[in-house]
Amino acid sequence: MASKVAAVLSCALLVVAAAGYYTPPGPAATCGLKVGYYHDRCPQAEAIVQRVVGDAVRRNPGVGAGLIRMLFHDCFVEGCDASVLLDPTPANPQPEKLGAPNNPSLRGFEVIDAAKTALELACPGVVSCADTIAFAARDASSFLGGVDFDMPAGRLDGRVSIASRTLDFLPAPTFNLSALVGSFAAKGLGVEDMVVLSGAHTVGRSHCSSFVPDRLAVPSDMSPSLAASLRGQCPASPSSGNDPTVAQDAVTPDALDSQYYRNVLAHRVLFTSDAALLTSPATARMVSDNANIPGWWEDRFKKAMVRMASVEVKTGNQGEVRRNCRAVN
């Protein structure tokens, strides 16, 4: 297993202190990626993506949450290489987008399609789909919460996409703290990255099946009033034909902000993985800081997003620039 982890960490260096949790020191390593990468070959690239994302988020803020989640789900499986966008084919009938963590909950594919179409009209064959996802997640963060940051670029698109690998690498909503830490460490990300990126649960919606029945069972640490509200919205046994969605943050459901951490402290969160952040003194302190210090979480979220968007980036002959994000060239 150790050799497998070492092999996949082509960009993100894994360093775990023996006696404690690892937080990457200093500036985020970006694996050779560069801010302004398209300045010479396609100077309007980032503006094009920003326009398309802005139009989509204004129509439906939930799409913005989906785009942020898409970057996470792309980068944790095969690295940040747009493998999550590939459609099924006769040769590969089960790509990542059909994996259980993505289907049917992952959204925003049509936004990436629209952005890529506009990019191909402006600069054919130049801007990768992987960079398009990264720009879109950055722009969604801005439109939903005014969280603005530069996103380095230069990623290539991968050619491998396997549904079963989503279960191997994406942390489940039922994970405890140890499993969460291990999942992020396997991608070279530290505990603070995990806590900070969990804050994206302040936007978007969740299917009831992601937290029923384990979080609504008795006893539970969930706020009784939230549990009662959720029981009124969710069937006792969600199924593919009856699996409603609920807001992940009932207080500010369409705003990317630090409310999530106040919800964690108040035991008003949906997932076991959310509640797990209070199960160690170190992560509970991070939750408290993010909840109570103005600007603390936003500053760390920007850096964590860049670190995550640098995981296992493909270079050289490892990838390509797809003409159509749904199919390899």
C-alpha positions in Angstrom: 0.0 0.0 0.0 2.8 2.4 0.9 4.4 1.9 -2.6 1.1 2.6 -4.2 0.7 5.8 -2.3 4.2 6.9 -3.2 3.6 6.2 -6.9 0.5 8.3 -7.2 2.0 11.4 -5.4 3.6 12.8 -8.6 3.1 16.4 -7.5 1.9 16.5 -3.9 4.7 15.6 -1.4 3.4 13.5 1.5 5.0 14.4 4.8 3.4 13.1 7.9 4.9 13.8 11.3 5.1 10.7 13.4 3.6 12.2 16.5 1.0 14.5 15.1 -0.9 15.9 12.1 0.8 17.4 9.1 0.0 20.8 7.8 2.0 21.9 4.7 4.5 24.6 5.6 5.0 27.8 3.8 3.5 28.8 0.4 1.4 26.2 -1.4 3.4 24.1 -3.8 1.8 24.3 -7.3 3.7 21.6 -9.1 5.0 23.8 -11.9 1.6 25.4 -12.5 1.7 29.2 -13.1 -0.7 32.1 -12.5 -1.4 33.7 -15.8 -0.4 30.5 -17.7 -2.6 31.4 -20.7 -1.6 35.1 -20.8 0.2 34.8 -24.1 -1.6 32.0 -26.0 -5.2 32.8 -24.8 -5.3 36.0 -22.8 -9.1 36.0 -22.5 -9.3 32.4 -21.2 -10.0 33.2 -17.5 -12.4 35.9 -18.4 -14.4 33.5 -20.6 -14.7 31.0 -17.8 -15.6 33.7 -15.3 -18.4 35.0 -17.6 -19.9 31.6 -18.1 -19.7 30.7 -14.4 -21.2 34.0 -13.4 -24.2 33.6 -15.7 -24.8 30.1 -14.3 -24.4 31.0 -10.6 -26.7 34.0 -11.0 -29.4 31.7 -12.4 -28.8 29.0 -9.8 -26.4 29.4 -6.9 -26.5 25.6 -6.3 -24.5 25.2 -9.5 -21.7 27.2 -7.9 -21.6 24.7 -5.0 -21.5 21.9 -7.6 -18.5 23.4 -9.4 -16.5 23.7 -6.2 -17.3 20.1 -5.3 -16.4 19.0 -8.9 -12.8 20.3 -8.4 -12.5 18.2 -5.2 -14.0 15.1 -6.8 -11.8 15.4 -9.8 -8.6 16.0 -8.0 -9.0 13.2 -5.5 -9.4 10.6 -8.2 -6.5 10.4 -10.8 -5.4 13.9 -9.8 -6.6 17.2 -11.2 -7.0 16.0 -14.8 -10.7 16.4 -15.7 -11.2 12.6 -15.6 -14.5 13.3 -13.9 -15.9 14.8 -17.1 -15.4 11.8 -19.3 -18.6 10.2 -20.6 -19.2 6.4 -20.8 -18.1 4.7 -24.0 -18.3 1.1 -25.2 -14.6 0.7 -24.2 -15.2 2.3 -20.8 -18.9 2.0 -19.8 -18.2 3.0 -16.2 -16.2 6.3 -15.9 -15.9 8.3 -12.7 -19.0 10.4 -13.3 -21.0 7.2 -12.8 -19.3 6.3 -9.5 -21.6 6.3 -6.5 -20.1 9.5 -4.9 -20.8 11.4 -8.2 -24.0 9.9 -9.6 -26.5 11.5 -9.5 -25.3 14.2 -7.1 -22.4 15.8 -8.9 -23.5 18.8 -11.0 -22.2 21.6 -13.1 -21.2 19.5 -16.2 -23.2 21.8 -18.5 -21.3 24.8 -17.2 -18.0 23.3 -18.0 -19.3 22.3 -21.5 -20.4 25.9 -22.1 -17.1 27.3 -21.0 -15.1 24.9 -23.1 -17.2 25.6 -26.2 -16.5 29.3 -25.7 -12.8 28.6 -25.1 -12.5 26.5 -28.2 -14.1 29.3 -30.3 -11.6 31.8 -28.9 -8.4 29.7 -28.7 -8.8 26.2 -30.3 -6.9 23.4 -28.6 -5.2 25.6 -26.0 -7.1 25.5 -22.7 -7.4 22.2 -20.9 -10.6 20.9 -19.3 -8.7 20.4 -16.1 -7.8 24.1 -16.0 -11.4 25.0 -16.9 -12.6 23.1 -13.8 -10.1 24.8 -11.6 -11.0 28.3 -12.9 -14.7 27.5 -12.6 -14.3 26.4 -8.9 -12.3 29.6 -8.2 -14.9 31.8 -9.9 -17.8 30.0 -8.1 -16.0 30.8 -4.8 -15.9 34.4 -5.8 -19.6 34.7 -6.9 -20.9 32.8 -3.9 -18.9 34.5 -1.2 -16.5 37.1 -2.5 -13.6 34.7 -1.8 -11.2 35.8 -4.5 -7.8 34.3 -5.3 -5.4 33.5 -8.2 -5.6 30.0 -9.6 -2.4 28.7 -11.2 -2.8 26.8 -14.4 -1.0 24.4 -16.8 -2.8 21.1 -16.1 -3.2 18.5 -18.8 -6.3 16.3 -19.2 -6.1 12.6 -18.3 -7.2 9.6 -20.4 -8.2 7.3 -17.5 -11.5 7.4 -15.7 -12.8 4.5 -13.6 -16.0 4.6 -11.5 -14.7 2.2 -8.9 -11.8 4.5 -8.0 -14.2 7.1 -6.7 -14.9 4.8 -3.8 -11.1 4.2 -3.3 -10.2 7.8 -2.9 -13.2 10.1 -2.1 -13.9 10.5 1.6 -17.4 9.3 2.5 -19.8 11.3 4.5 -19.7 8.5 7.1 -16.0 8.8 7.7 -14.6 9.4 11.2 -11.7 11.8 11.9 -9.0 9.2 11.4 -10.4 8.1 8.0 -10.7 11.8 6.9 -7.1 12.5 7.9 -5.9 9.5 6.0 -7.9 10.3 2.9 -6.4 13.8 2.7 -2.9 12.7 3.7 -2.9 10.2 0.8 -3.2 13.3 -1.5 -0.5 15.2 0.3 -2.9 17.5 2.1 -2.8 18.2 5.8 -5.4 18.2 8.6 -5.9 21.9 8.4 -6.6 21.5 4.6 -9.2 18.9 5.5 -10.9 21.1 8.1 -10.8 24.2 5.8 -12.0 22.5 2.7 -14.9 20.9 4.7 -16.2 24.5 5.0 -17.4 24.2 1.4 -20.3 22.3 3.0 -21.7 25.8 3.7 -23.2 25.8 0.2 -25.1 23.2 -1.8 -27.5 20.4 -1.0 -27.2 16.8 0.0 -29.3 13.8 -0.8 -31.0 12.3 2.3 -29.3 9.0 1.6 -25.9 10.6 2.5 -26.9 10.9 6.2 -30.0 8.7 6.7 -30.1 6.5 8.8 -26.8 6.9 10.6 -27.2 10.6 11.6 -30.9 10.4 12.4 -30.6 7.4 14.6 -31.0 7.7 18.3 -28.8 8.4 20.2 -27.1 11.1 18.1 -25.1 14.2 18.7 -27.2 16.1 16.1 -29.3 19.0 17.4 -32.7 17.6 18.2 -34.4 20.4 16.3 -32.3 19.8 13.2 -32.9 16.0 13.4 -36.7 16.6 13.7 -36.6 18.9 10.7 -34.7 16.4 8.6 -37.0 13.6 9.6 -39.8 15.7 8.2 -38.0 16.1 4.9 -36.4 12.7 4.4 -37.9 9.3 4.0 -36.7 6.7 6.6 -35.3 4.6 3.8 -34.2 6.8 0.9 -34.1 5.0 -2.5 -33.2 6.0 -6.0 -36.8 6.9 -6.7 -37.3 8.8 -3.4 -34.2 10.5 -2.3 -34.9 14.3 -1.7 -32.2 16.9 -1.1 -31.8 19.3 1.8 -29.6 22.3 2.3 -26.3 21.6 3.9 -26.4 24.9 5.7 -29.9 26.0 6.6 -28.7 29.4 7.8 -26.9 30.8 4.7 -27.6 28.1 2.1 -26.3 30.1 -0.9 -23.4 31.9 0.6 -19.8 30.6 0.8 -19.0 31.8 4.3 -17.8 30.5 7.7 -21.4 29.7 8.9 -20.6 26.0 8.5 -18.2 26.1 11.5 -20.8 27.7 13.7 -23.1 24.9 12.6 -20.5 22.3 13.5 -20.2 23.9 17.0 -24.0 23.9 17.4 -24.2 20.2 16.2 -26.3 21.4 13.3 -24.5 19.5 10.5 -25.6 16.7 8.2 -22.7 14.3 8.0 -20.8 12.1 10.4 -17.7 13.6 8.7 -18.8 17.1 9.7 -19.4 16.2 13.3 -16.1 14.4 13.4 -14.3 17.7 13.3 -15.1 18.1 17.0 -13.6 14.8 18.1 -10.0 15.9 18.6 -8.8 19.0 20.5 -6.7 20.1 17.4 -9.5 20.0 14.9 -12.0 21.4 17.4 -9.7 24.4 17.9 -9.5 24.9 14.1 -13.3 24.8 13.9 -13.6 27.4 16.6 -11.0 29.7 15.0 -12.8 29.4 11.6 -16.1 30.1 13.3 -15.1 33.1 15.4 -12.2 35.0 13.8 -13.4 37.2 10.9 -11.6 36.4 7.7 -9.7 33.5 9.2 -11.4 30.7 7.2 -11.6 32.7 3.9 -7.8 33.3 4.0 -7.1 29.6 4.6 -9.7 28.4 2.1 -8.0 30.3 -0.8 -4.7 28.6 0.0 -6.2 25.1 0.5 -8.1 25.3 -2.8 -4.8 26.1 -4.6 -3.1 23.2 -2.9 -5.9 20.8 -3.7 -6.0 21.9 -7.3 -2.3 21.0 -7.5 -2.7 17.3 -6.6 -1.1 14.8 -9.0 -1.1 17.2 -11.9 -0.3 15.6 -15.3 2.5 17.0 -17.4 4.2 16.0 -20.7 3.0 12.8 -22.3 0.9 12.0 -19.2 -2.0 14.0 -20.6 -3.5 16.1 -23.4 -5.7 19.1 -24.0 -9.0 17.7 -24.9 -11.1 19.3 -27.7 -14.3 18.0 -26.1 -14.2 17.6 -22.3 -16.5 14.6 -22.4 -14.2 12.5 -24.6 -10.4 11.8 -25.1 -9.0 13.1 -28.3 
